Amino acid sequence: MRQNNNSSGSVWILLSGGIDSAACVAFYLEENFFVQCLFIDYGQTAAKREALSARVIAKRYNVSLSSIKWSGLRMKNAGFISGRNAFLLLAALMEIPKDAGILAIGVHSGTNYYDCSPAFFHKMQSIFDSYTKGIIQIGTPFLKWTKRDIWSFCKSKKVPVELTYSCELGLEQPCGKCLSCHDLEILNACT
């Protein structure tokens, strides 16, 4: 699992339209990577608003954005969605070129979600290695950062956080009800 690489290369970023994935775009551009983005509609409640933010962020950074839509059995609720990051990574693996280099996701520390842990990404990288013979690395540049660290990075690098969308309920943000908006309210109070 590649945390940070100072050499230029190619990266596909899972761009959800939120703060973490927008920061991921800024991070890899600053590291001189050729950045391409992928938005995945997996039936999440906020899919339309997230897709719009992802398009606006990609346009702002002048990077390409591809989208895929998965039709599941039901709409996904806010909060923990079992298997979400595993699904996103494997769905992207099916779609991106086999010489993509890095597939990045903007996860951070400070959550209780297993699929945001180093152990999870170690196992996922093992699966990726089995499929790609180590050619595609999972990029998690913020895995040891807190949400506040990402927020500070965004402020210092002028990431357009005003263009991001993070409400898990698909409402006007901050809704004050979901965990993402709660984080956003706390971060805004700190600035």
C-alpha positions as CSV (number, residue, x, y, z in Angstrom):
1,M,0.0,0.0,0.0
2,R,1.6,3.2,-1.1
3,Q,1.3,6.1,1.4
4,N,3.2,8.7,-0.5
5,N,5.4,8.6,-3.6
6,N,7.4,11.6,-4.7
7,S,8.0,10.3,-8.2
8,S,5.6,11.1,-10.9
9,G,3.3,8.4,-12.2
10,S,-0.4,7.7,-12.8
11,V,-3.2,7.6,-10.3
12,W,-6.9,6.9,-10.4
13,I,-8.7,8.6,-7.5
14,L,-12.1,7.4,-6.2
15,L,-13.7,10.9,-6.2
16,S,-16.9,11.0,-4.1
17,G,-17.2,14.7,-4.2
18,G,-16.4,15.0,-0.5
19,I,-13.6,16.8,1.3
20,D,-11.3,13.7,1.6
21,S,-11.4,12.7,-2.0
22,A,-11.0,16.4,-3.2
23,A,-7.9,16.6,-0.9
24,C,-6.7,13.4,-2.5
25,V,-6.8,15.1,-6.0
26,A,-4.9,18.1,-4.7
27,F,-2.3,15.8,-2.9
28,Y,-1.5,13.7,-6.0
29,L,-1.4,16.7,-8.4
30,E,1.1,18.3,-6.0
31,E,3.1,15.2,-6.2
32,N,3.1,15.5,-10.0
33,F,1.0,12.5,-10.8
34,F,-1.2,12.2,-13.9
35,V,-4.6,12.2,-12.2
36,Q,-7.8,10.6,-13.4
37,C,-10.9,10.2,-11.3
38,L,-13.7,7.8,-10.9
39,F,-17.1,8.4,-9.3
40,I,-19.1,5.3,-8.3
41,D,-22.9,5.5,-7.8
42,Y,-23.5,2.5,-5.7
43,G,-27.1,3.4,-4.7
44,Q,-26.1,5.9,-1.9
45,T,-28.8,8.3,-0.8
46,A,-26.6,11.3,-1.8
47,A,-25.5,10.0,-5.2
48,K,-26.9,12.9,-7.3
49,R,-25.3,15.6,-5.2
50,E,-22.1,13.7,-4.8
51,A,-21.8,13.2,-8.5
52,L,-22.4,16.9,-9.1
53,S,-19.6,17.8,-6.7
54,A,-17.3,15.3,-8.2
55,R,-17.9,16.8,-11.7
56,V,-17.3,20.3,-10.4
57,I,-14.1,19.3,-8.5
58,A,-12.7,17.4,-11.5
59,K,-13.4,20.5,-13.7
60,R,-11.8,22.8,-11.2
61,Y,-8.6,20.7,-11.2
62,N,-8.8,20.0,-14.9
63,V,-8.7,16.2,-14.5
64,S,-10.8,13.6,-16.2
65,L,-13.7,12.0,-14.4
66,S,-15.4,8.7,-15.4
67,S,-18.5,7.5,-13.7
68,I,-20.1,4.1,-13.2
69,K,-23.4,3.2,-11.7
70,W,-24.2,0.0,-9.9
71,S,-27.8,-1.1,-9.4
72,G,-28.2,-2.9,-6.1
73,L,-31.2,-4.3,-4.5
74,R,-31.9,-1.2,-2.4
75,M,-30.9,2.4,-1.6
76,K,-28.0,2.6,0.8
77,N,-28.7,4.4,4.1
78,A,-26.4,6.9,5.8
79,G,-23.6,5.8,8.1
80,F,-21.8,2.5,8.0
81,I,-22.4,0.5,4.8
82,S,-20.9,-3.0,5.2
83,G,-18.3,-3.7,2.5
84,R,-18.5,-0.2,1.0
85,N,-14.7,0.5,0.6
86,A,-14.1,-3.1,-0.5
87,F,-16.8,-2.7,-3.1
88,L,-15.5,0.6,-4.3
89,L,-12.0,-0.6,-4.7
90,L,-12.9,-3.9,-6.5
91,A,-15.4,-2.1,-8.7
92,A,-12.7,0.4,-9.7
93,L,-10.2,-2.5,-10.3
94,M,-12.7,-4.0,-12.8
95,E,-12.9,-0.7,-14.7
96,I,-9.5,1.0,-14.6
97,P,-6.6,0.1,-17.0
98,K,-4.5,-2.8,-15.7
99,D,-1.4,-0.5,-15.8
100,A,-3.1,2.3,-13.8
101,G,-0.3,2.5,-11.3
102,I,-2.2,3.7,-8.2
103,L,-5.9,3.5,-7.2
104,A,-6.3,6.1,-4.4
105,I,-9.0,6.5,-1.8
106,G,-9.3,9.4,0.7
107,V,-9.7,7.5,3.9
108,H,-8.4,8.8,7.2
109,S,-7.8,7.7,10.8
110,G,-10.1,8.4,13.7
111,T,-13.0,6.2,12.6
112,N,-14.2,2.9,14.0
113,Y,-14.8,1.5,10.5
114,Y,-12.8,-1.6,9.7
115,D,-12.6,-0.6,6.1
116,C,-10.7,2.6,7.0
117,S,-8.0,0.7,8.9
118,P,-4.4,-0.2,7.9
119,A,-5.3,-3.9,8.4
120,F,-8.1,-3.6,5.8
121,F,-5.9,-2.0,3.2
122,H,-3.2,-4.5,3.8
123,K,-5.6,-7.3,3.0
124,M,-7.1,-5.4,0.0
125,Q,-3.6,-4.8,-1.4
126,S,-2.9,-8.5,-1.1
127,I,-6.1,-9.1,-3.2
128,F,-5.0,-6.5,-5.7
129,D,-1.5,-8.1,-5.9
130,S,-3.1,-11.4,-6.7
131,Y,-5.1,-9.9,-9.6
132,T,-2.5,-7.5,-10.9
133,K,0.9,-9.0,-9.9
134,G,1.6,-5.9,-7.8
135,I,1.1,-3.5,-10.8
136,I,-1.7,-1.6,-9.2
137,Q,-1.1,-0.2,-5.7
138,I,-3.8,1.1,-3.4
139,G,-3.0,4.7,-2.5
140,T,-4.1,5.9,1.0
141,P,-2.2,9.1,1.6
142,F,-4.3,10.1,4.5
143,L,-4.6,6.8,6.3
144,K,-2.7,8.0,9.3
145,W,-4.1,11.5,9.2
146,T,-7.1,12.7,11.2
147,K,-10.0,14.6,9.6
148,R,-8.6,17.7,11.1
149,D,-5.2,17.0,9.4
150,I,-7.0,16.7,6.1
151,W,-8.9,20.0,6.8
152,S,-5.6,21.7,7.5
153,F,-4.1,20.3,4.3
154,C,-7.2,21.6,2.4
155,K,-6.8,25.1,3.9
156,S,-3.1,25.2,3.2
157,K,-3.4,24.0,-0.4
158,K,-6.5,26.0,-1.1
159,V,-8.6,22.9,-1.9
160,P,-12.1,24.2,-2.8
161,V,-13.9,22.7,0.1
162,E,-16.9,24.9,-0.7
163,L,-17.4,22.8,-3.9
164,T,-17.5,19.5,-1.9
165,Y,-20.5,17.6,-0.7
166,S,-20.5,15.2,2.2
167,C,-24.0,14.9,3.6
168,E,-24.8,11.1,3.9
169,L,-28.5,11.9,3.9
170,G,-28.5,13.8,0.6
171,L,-29.8,17.0,2.3
172,E,-28.6,20.5,2.4
173,Q,-25.3,20.5,4.3
174,P,-24.6,20.6,7.0
175,C,-27.8,18.7,7.9
176,G,-26.6,18.3,11.5
177,K,-27.8,14.8,11.6
178,C,-25.3,12.5,9.8
179,L,-21.8,11.9,10.9
180,S,-20.2,13.6,7.9
181,C,-22.1,16.8,8.5
182,H,-21.3,16.6,12.2
183,D,-17.6,16.4,11.3
184,L,-18.0,19.4,8.9
185,E,-19.7,21.5,11.6
186,I,-16.9,20.8,14.1
187,L,-14.2,21.6,11.5
188,N,-15.9,24.8,10.5
189,A,-16.1,25.9,14.1
190,C,-12.3,25.4,14.4
191,T,-11.4,27.8,11.6
